[in-house]
Amino acid sequence: GSAIENFSCVIYNVSLMNCTWQAGRDAPGDTQYFLYWQNSRYDNEMECELYIKDESGRNTGCRFQNVKIEPERAYFLVNGSSKESLIQFY
């Protein structure tokens, strides 16, 4: 229950991508999430450059610019950290 929920990414204007999620329902209040993605298993992973934050400062989304998604698939990882407990990755 600490992993994110309702993860979604939308690409628009060819090269812009917005990804959003909700905090896990059992995640402690100090949980912070971090998004990484890569175009293929062989590309370098890239962390989000511009996080979208909720009213408490928790990362709940990301805006990417100059994105080039290959037609087959992309890989996403959202992990989290908390001083109170371990956070499950998504």
N, CA, C and O atoms as CSV, one atom per row, in Angstrom:
chain,resi,resn,atom,element,x,y,z
A,1,GLY,N,N,0.772,-1.212,0.000
A,1,GLY,CA,C,0.000,0.000,0.000
A,1,GLY,C,C,0.815,1.280,0.000
A,1,GLY,O,O,0.238,2.367,-0.021
A,2,SER,N,N,2.162,1.186,0.024
A,2,SER,CA,C,2.970,2.409,0.019
A,2,SER,C,C,3.391,2.830,-1.382
A,2,SER,O,O,3.828,3.964,-1.578
A,3,ALA,N,N,3.268,1.931,-2.365
A,3,ALA,CA,C,3.617,2.276,-3.752
A,3,ALA,C,C,2.570,3.237,-4.312
A,3,ALA,O,O,1.438,3.297,-3.831
A,4,ILE,N,N,2.967,3.977,-5.326
A,4,ILE,CA,C,2.032,4.916,-5.951
A,4,ILE,C,C,0.858,4.170,-6.563
A,4,ILE,O,O,0.904,2.957,-6.770
A,5,GLU,N,N,-0.196,4.927,-6.846
A,5,GLU,CA,C,-1.385,4.388,-7.491
A,5,GLU,C,C,-1.773,5.290,-8.647
A,5,GLU,O,O,-1.379,6.455,-8.698
A,6,ASN,N,N,-2.554,4.740,-9.583
A,6,ASN,CA,C,-3.106,5.504,-10.714
A,6,ASN,C,C,-2.032,6.223,-11.535
A,6,ASN,O,O,-2.175,7.403,-11.853
A,7,PHE,N,N,-0.968,5.513,-11.873
A,7,PHE,CA,C,0.118,6.071,-12.686
A,7,PHE,C,C,-0.353,6.218,-14.127
A,7,PHE,O,O,-0.956,5.305,-14.691
A,8,SER,N,N,-0.072,7.374,-14.713
A,8,SER,CA,C,-0.484,7.632,-16.088
A,8,SER,C,C,0.482,8.613,-16.733
A,8,SER,O,O,0.942,9.552,-16.084
A,9,CYS,N,N,0.790,8.399,-18.005
A,9,CYS,CA,C,1.598,9.346,-18.771
A,9,CYS,C,C,0.864,9.687,-20.064
A,9,CYS,O,O,0.266,8.820,-20.701
A,10,VAL,N,N,0.921,10.961,-20.439
A,10,VAL,CA,C,0.289,11.444,-21.662
A,10,VAL,C,C,1.336,12.202,-22.463
A,10,VAL,O,O,2.045,13.051,-21.922
A,11,ILE,N,N,1.432,11.896,-23.756
A,11,ILE,CA,C,2.348,12.605,-24.650
A,11,ILE,C,C,1.508,13.535,-25.514
A,11,ILE,O,O,0.481,13.129,-26.058
A,12,TYR,N,N,1.948,14.785,-25.640
A,12,TYR,CA,C,1.245,15.737,-26.486
A,12,TYR,C,C,2.241,16.640,-27.175
A,12,TYR,O,O,3.377,16.790,-26.725
A,13,ASN,N,N,1.806,17.247,-28.283
A,13,ASN,CA,C,2.686,18.074,-29.117
A,13,ASN,C,C,3.973,17.335,-29.470
A,13,ASN,O,O,5.039,17.945,-29.542
A,14,VAL,N,N,3.881,16.055,-29.686
A,14,VAL,CA,C,4.949,15.171,-30.139
A,14,VAL,C,C,6.052,14.967,-29.112
A,14,VAL,O,O,6.492,13.831,-28.935
A,15,SER,N,N,6.522,16.002,-28.426
A,15,SER,CA,C,7.723,15.853,-27.598
A,15,SER,C,C,7.531,16.197,-26.124
A,15,SER,O,O,8.509,16.214,-25.376
A,16,LEU,N,N,6.308,16.472,-25.683
A,16,LEU,CA,C,6.062,16.794,-24.279
A,16,LEU,C,C,5.317,15.633,-23.624
A,16,LEU,O,O,4.390,15.074,-24.210
A,17,MET,N,N,5.725,15.276,-22.414
A,17,MET,CA,C,5.088,14.165,-21.708
A,17,MET,C,C,4.818,14.570,-20.274
A,17,MET,O,O,5.708,15.067,-19.584
A,18,ASN,N,N,3.588,14.356,-19.825
A,18,ASN,CA,C,3.207,14.565,-18.432
A,18,ASN,C,C,2.871,13.212,-17.828
A,18,ASN,O,O,2.091,12.450,-18.400
A,19,CYS,N,N,3.451,12.911,-16.681
A,19,CYS,CA,C,3.129,11.700,-15.937
A,19,CYS,C,C,2.584,12.125,-14.579
A,19,CYS,O,O,3.091,13.063,-13.964
A,20,THR,N,N,1.558,11.436,-14.120
A,20,THR,CA,C,0.978,11.749,-12.814
A,20,THR,C,C,0.695,10.455,-12.057
A,20,THR,O,O,0.581,9.381,-12.647
A,21,TRP,N,N,0.586,10.587,-10.730
A,21,TRP,CA,C,0.264,9.462,-9.869
A,21,TRP,C,C,-0.289,9.992,-8.558
A,21,TRP,O,O,-0.250,11.191,-8.282
A,22,GLN,N,N,-0.803,9.070,-7.761
A,22,GLN,CA,C,-1.256,9.397,-6.413
A,22,GLN,C,C,-0.398,8.642,-5.418
A,22,GLN,O,O,0.079,7.543,-5.698
A,23,ALA,N,N,-0.207,9.247,-4.246
A,23,ALA,CA,C,0.550,8.584,-3.188
A,23,ALA,C,C,-0.168,7.309,-2.773
A,23,ALA,O,O,-1.397,7.242,-2.805
A,24,GLY,N,N,0.595,6.308,-2.387
A,24,GLY,CA,C,0.010,5.067,-1.902
A,24,GLY,C,C,-0.835,5.321,-0.661
A,24,GLY,O,O,-0.493,6.165,0.166
A,25,ARG,N,N,-1.921,4.603,-0.535
A,25,ARG,CA,C,-2.852,4.861,0.575
A,25,ARG,C,C,-2.245,4.569,1.938
A,25,ARG,O,O,-2.703,5.119,2.939
A,26,ASP,N,N,-1.225,3.719,2.004
A,26,ASP,CA,C,-0.582,3.416,3.287
A,26,ASP,C,C,0.784,4.077,3.433
A,26,ASP,O,O,1.529,3.761,4.361
A,27,ALA,N,N,1.120,4.995,2.524
A,27,ALA,CA,C,2.430,5.660,2.582
A,27,ALA,C,C,2.452,6.670,3.731
A,27,ALA,O,O,1.499,7.432,3.896
A,28,PRO,N,N,3.532,6.686,4.532
A,28,PRO,CA,C,3.648,7.692,5.589
A,28,PRO,C,C,3.642,9.107,5.008
A,28,PRO,O,O,3.945,9.300,3.831
A,29,GLY,N,N,3.306,10.071,5.821
A,29,GLY,CA,C,3.195,11.454,5.372
A,29,GLY,C,C,4.472,12.052,4.835
A,29,GLY,O,O,4.425,12.990,4.038
A,30,ASP,N,N,5.632,11.524,5.260
A,30,ASP,CA,C,6.903,12.095,4.793
A,30,ASP,C,C,7.420,11.423,3.525
A,30,ASP,O,O,8.537,11.708,3.093
A,31,THR,N,N,6.630,10.537,2.924
A,31,THR,CA,C,7.078,9.823,1.722
A,31,THR,C,C,7.267,10.792,0.562
A,31,THR,O,O,6.417,11.643,0.298
A,32,GLN,N,N,8.387,10.647,-0.117
A,32,GLN,CA,C,8.653,11.419,-1.335
A,32,GLN,C,C,8.921,10.422,-2.457
A,32,GLN,O,O,9.634,9.437,-2.263
A,33,TYR,N,N,8.350,10.679,-3.627
A,33,TYR,CA,C,8.481,9.776,-4.768
A,33,TYR,C,C,9.379,10.380,-5.848
A,33,TYR,O,O,9.465,11.599,-6.000
A,34,PHE,N,N,10.050,9.489,-6.599
A,34,PHE,CA,C,10.973,9.903,-7.654
A,34,PHE,C,C,10.729,9.039,-8.892
A,34,PHE,O,O,10.650,7.813,-8.802
A,35,LEU,N,N,10.611,9.693,-10.046
A,35,LEU,CA,C,10.303,9.006,-11.298
A,35,LEU,C,C,11.540,8.920,-12.179
A,35,LEU,O,O,12.265,9.899,-12.356
A,36,TYR,N,N,11.770,7.718,-12.734
A,36,TYR,CA,C,12.838,7.465,-13.703
A,36,TYR,C,C,12.203,6.778,-14.904
A,36,TYR,O,O,11.246,6.017,-14.756
A,37,TRP,N,N,12.735,7.047,-16.089
A,37,TRP,CA,C,12.245,6.354,-17.277
A,37,TRP,C,C,13.371,6.150,-18.256
A,37,TRP,O,O,14.385,6.846,-18.210
A,38,GLN,N,N,13.189,5.187,-19.149
A,38,GLN,CA,C,14.148,4.941,-20.225
A,38,GLN,C,C,13.392,4.374,-21.409
A,38,GLN,O,O,12.379,3.691,-21.256
A,39,ASN,N,N,13.905,4.672,-22.591
A,39,ASN,CA,C,13.261,4.256,-23.832
A,39,ASN,C,C,13.411,2.767,-24.077
A,39,ASN,O,O,12.504,2.137,-24.620
A,40,SER,N,N,14.530,2.201,-23.690
A,40,SER,CA,C,14.740,0.765,-23.850
A,40,SER,C,C,15.600,0.290,-22.686
A,40,SER,O,O,16.131,1.095,-21.921
A,41,ARG,N,N,15.724,-0.993,-22.568
A,41,ARG,CA,C,16.548,-1.537,-21.481
A,41,ARG,C,C,18.013,-1.153,-21.633
A,41,ARG,O,O,18.794,-1.275,-20.690
A,42,TYR,N,N,18.382,-0.693,-22.819
A,42,TYR,CA,C,19.784,-0.397,-23.097
A,42,TYR,C,C,20.107,1.089,-23.005
A,42,TYR,O,O,21.280,1.463,-23.002
A,43,ASP,N,N,19.094,1.936,-22.932
A,43,ASP,CA,C,19.319,3.377,-22.788
A,43,ASP,C,C,19.581,3.714,-21.324
A,43,ASP,O,O,19.230,2.948,-20.426
A,44,ASN,N,N,20.201,4.864,-21.095
A,44,ASN,CA,C,20.387,5.342,-19.734
A,44,ASN,C,C,19.053,5.795,-19.167
A,44,ASN,O,O,18.231,6.377,-19.875
A,45,GLU,N,N,18.845,5.524,-17.882
A,45,GLU,CA,C,17.618,6.008,-17.264
A,45,GLU,C,C,17.750,7.495,-16.983
A,45,GLU,O,O,18.841,8.000,-16.717
A,46,MET,N,N,16.612,8.190,-17.048
A,46,MET,CA,C,16.594,9.634,-16.803
A,46,MET,C,C,15.608,9.925,-15.692
A,46,MET,O,O,14.482,9.428,-15.696
A,47,GLU,N,N,16.044,10.744,-14.731
A,47,GLU,CA,C,15.124,11.154,-13.667
A,47,GLU,C,C,14.331,12.365,-14.133
A,47,GLU,O,O,14.790,13.150,-14.962
A,48,CYS,N,N,13.167,12.493,-13.598
A,48,CYS,CA,C,12.325,13.652,-13.881
A,48,CYS,C,C,13.091,14.941,-13.625
A,48,CYS,O,O,13.800,15.064,-12.626
A,49,GLU,N,N,12.946,15.892,-14.525
A,49,GLU,CA,C,13.604,17.197,-14.359
A,49,GLU,C,C,12.696,18.227,-13.701
A,49,GLU,O,O,13.176,19.164,-13.064
A,50,LEU,N,N,11.377,18.057,-13.854
A,50,LEU,CA,C,10.434,19.043,-13.327
A,50,LEU,C,C,9.252,18.317,-12.685
A,50,LEU,O,O,8.300,17.928,-13.361
A,51,TYR,N,N,9.335,18.145,-11.367
A,51,TYR,CA,C,8.276,17.441,-10.645
A,51,TYR,C,C,7.061,18.338,-10.442
A,51,TYR,O,O,7.186,19.549,-10.263
A,52,ILE,N,N,5.889,17.722,-10.472
A,52,ILE,CA,C,4.626,18.355,-10.100
A,52,ILE,C,C,4.393,17.975,-8.639
A,52,ILE,O,O,4.452,16.797,-8.286
A,53,LYS,N,N,4.130,18.965,-7.794
A,53,LYS,CA,C,4.005,18.705,-6.358
A,53,LYS,C,C,2.586,18.972,-5.878
A,53,LYS,O,O,1.885,19.825,-6.423
A,54,ASP,N,N,2.167,18.233,-4.849
A,54,ASP,CA,C,0.870,18.500,-4.242
A,54,ASP,C,C,1.012,19.582,-3.178
A,54,ASP,O,O,2.093,20.144,-3.001
A,55,GLU,N,N,-0.075,19.874,-2.470
A,55,GLU,CA,C,-0.068,20.973,-1.494
A,55,GLU,C,C,0.893,20.746,-0.326
A,55,GLU,O,O,1.283,21.700,0.346
A,56,SER,N,N,1.276,19.495,-0.081
A,56,SER,CA,C,2.227,19.231,1.000
A,56,SER,C,C,3.661,19.081,0.502
A,56,SER,O,O,4.553,18.735,1.276
A,57,GLY,N,N,3.889,19.338,-0.787
A,57,GLY,CA,C,5.247,19.285,-1.335
A,57,GLY,C,C,5.681,17.914,-1.809
A,57,GLY,O,O,6.839,17.730,-2.182
A,58,ARG,N,N,4.788,16.961,-1.803
A,58,ARG,CA,C,5.113,15.607,-2.254
A,58,ARG,C,C,5.046,15.555,-3.778
A,58,ARG,O,O,4.124,16.110,-4.377
A,59,ASN,N,N,6.016,14.893,-4.411
A,59,ASN,CA,C,6.013,14.727,-5.861
A,59,ASN,C,C,4.865,13.814,-6.267
A,59,ASN,O,O,4.779,12.673,-5.812
A,60,THR,N,N,3.978,14.322,-7.129
A,60,THR,CA,C,2.839,13.543,-7.610
A,60,THR,C,C,2.750,13.553,-9.134
A,60,THR,O,O,1.726,13.171,-9.702
A,61,GLY,N,N,3.804,13.981,-9.784
A,61,GLY,CA,C,3.829,13.983,-11.236
A,61,GLY,C,C,5.128,14.553,-11.755
A,61,GLY,O,O,5.993,14.988,-10.995
A,62,CYS,N,N,5.243,14.540,-13.076
A,62,CYS,CA,C,6.461,15.019,-13.722
A,62,CYS,C,C,6.120,15.559,-15.099
A,62,CYS,O,O,5.227,15.050,-15.777
A,63,ARG,N,N,6.841,16.595,-15.503
A,63,ARG,CA,C,6.743,17.135,-16.865
A,63,ARG,C,C,8.090,16.918,-17.557
A,63,ARG,O,O,9.138,17.328,-17.060
A,64,PHE,N,N,8.031,16.273,-18.698
A,64,PHE,CA,C,9.224,16.054,-19.518
A,64,PHE,C,C,9.103,16.878,-20.791
A,64,PHE,O,O,8.018,17.006,-21.358
A,65,GLN,N,N,10.230,17.439,-21.236
A,65,GLN,CA,C,10.283,18.153,-22.500
A,65,GLN,C,C,11.269,17.442,-23.416
A,65,GLN,O,O,12.152,16.720,-22.954
A,66,ASN,N,N,11.110,17.655,-24.718
A,66,ASN,CA,C,12.003,17.067,-25.728
A,66,ASN,C,C,12.085,15.552,-25.602
A,66,ASN,O,O,13.169,14.971,-25.651
A,67,VAL,N,N,10.934,14.924,-25.442
A,67,VAL,CA,C,10.867,13.476,-25.288
A,67,VAL,C,C,10.766,12.832,-26.655
A,67,VAL,O,O,10.036,13.307,-27.526
A,68,LYS,N,N,11.497,11.758,-26.837
A,68,LYS,CA,C,11.364,10.947,-28.049
A,68,LYS,C,C,11.110,9.517,-27.597
A,68,LYS,O,O,12.018,8.828,-27.133
A,69,ILE,N,N,9.868,9.084,-27.738
A,69,ILE,CA,C,9.490,7.726,-27.351
A,69,ILE,C,C,9.569,6.837,-28.577
A,69,ILE,O,O,8.966,7.131,-29.610
A,70,GLU,N,N,10.307,5.761,-28.459
A,70,GLU,CA,C,10.359,4.788,-29.540
A,70,GLU,C,C,9.000,4.093,-29.616
A,70,GLU,O,O,8.293,3.999,-28.612
A,71,PRO,N,N,8.632,3.607,-30.807
A,71,PRO,CA,C,7.269,3.095,-30.975
A,71,PRO,C,C,6.941,1.830,-30.176
A,71,PRO,O,O,5.768,1.579,-29.900
A,72,GLU,N,N,7.904,1.058,-29.813
A,72,GLU,CA,C,7.601,-0.222,-29.182
A,72,GLU,C,C,7.215,-0.100,-27.708
A,72,GLU,O,O,6.109,-0.489,-27.331
A,73,ARG,N,N,8.106,0.433,-26.868
A,73,ARG,CA,C,7.813,0.493,-25.443
A,73,ARG,C,C,8.788,1.415,-24.731
A,73,ARG,O,O,9.864,1.730,-25.238
A,74,ALA,N,N,8.386,1.832,-23.554
A,74,ALA,CA,C,9.240,2.620,-22.663
A,74,ALA,C,C,9.114,2.006,-21.272
A,74,ALA,O,O,8.147,1.303,-20.979
A,75,TYR,N,N,10.097,2.277,-20.425
A,75,TYR,CA,C,10.131,1.699,-19.086
A,75,TYR,C,C,10.098,2.816,-18.059
A,75,TYR,O,O,10.825,3.802,-18.179
A,76,PHE,N,N,9.254,2.660,-17.050
A,76,PHE,CA,C,9.097,3.663,-16.005
A,76,PHE,C,C,9.310,3.020,-14.638
A,76,PHE,O,O,8.933,1.869,-14.417
A,77,LEU,N,N,9.910,3.764,-13.740
A,77,LEU,CA,C,10.098,3.328,-12.355
A,77,LEU,C,C,9.811,4.507,-11.452
A,77,LEU,O,O,10.358,5.593,-11.647
A,78,VAL,N,N,8.952,4.299,-10.460
A,78,VAL,CA,C,8.743,5.309,-9.424
A,78,VAL,C,C,9.109,4.649,-8.112
A,78,VAL,O,O,8.488,3.668,-7.702
A,79,ASN,N,N,10.131,5.200,-7.448
A,79,ASN,CA,C,10.460,4.690,-6.126
A,79,ASN,C,C,10.241,5.797,-5.107
A,79,ASN,O,O,10.056,6.959,-5.470
A,80,GLY,N,N,10.262,5.441,-3.859
A,80,GLY,CA,C,9.974,6.417,-2.823
A,80,GLY,C,C,10.893,6.249,-1.635
A,80,GLY,O,O,11.548,5.220,-1.470
A,81,SER,N,N,10.927,7.271,-0.819
A,81,SER,CA,C,11.716,7.214,0.400
A,81,SER,C,C,10.910,7.815,1.549
A,81,SER,O,O,10.094,8.718,1.363
A,82,SER,N,N,11.167,7.284,2.734
A,82,SER,CA,C,10.512,7.750,3.947
A,82,SER,C,C,11.418,7.422,5.125
A,82,SER,O,O,12.104,6.400,5.118
A,83,LYS,N,N,11.422,8.278,6.126
A,83,LYS,CA,C,12.178,7.990,7.343
A,83,LYS,C,C,11.447,6.981,8.221
A,83,LYS,O,O,12.055,6.356,9.090
A,84,GLU,N,N,10.137,6.821,7.996
A,84,GLU,CA,C,9.323,5.959,8.843
A,84,GLU,C,C,9.315,4.497,8.421
A,84,GLU,O,O,9.273,3.614,9.278
A,85,SER,N,N,9.354,4.216,7.099
A,85,SER,CA,C,9.266,2.836,6.640
A,85,SER,C,C,9.799,2.701,5.228
A,85,SER,O,O,10.046,3.696,4.545
A,86,LEU,N,N,9.975,1.457,4.796
A,86,LEU,CA,C,10.365,1.210,3.411
A,86,LEU,C,C,9.174,1.457,2.499
A,86,LEU,O,O,8.034,1.168,2.864
A,87,ILE,N,N,9.440,1.993,1.309
A,87,ILE,CA,C,8.385,2.305,0.352
A,87,ILE,C,C,8.524,1.378,-0.837
A,87,ILE,O,O,9.606,1.245,-1.409
A,88,GLN,N,N,7.439,0.745,-1.205
A,88,GLN,CA,C,7.441,-0.171,-2.338
A,88,GLN,C,C,7.569,0.606,-3.647
A,88,GLN,O,O,6.945,1.654,-3.813
A,89,PHE,N,N,8.370,0.097,-4.567
A,89,PHE,CA,C,8.514,0.758,-5.872
A,89,PHE,C,C,7.366,0.368,-6.786
A,89,PHE,O,O,6.657,-0.608,-6.540
A,90,TYR,N,N,7.197,1.151,-7.848
A,90,TYR,CA,C,6.167,0.883,-8.850
A,90,TYR,C,C,6.823,0.853,-10.202
A,90,TYR,O,O,6.150,0.642,-11.210
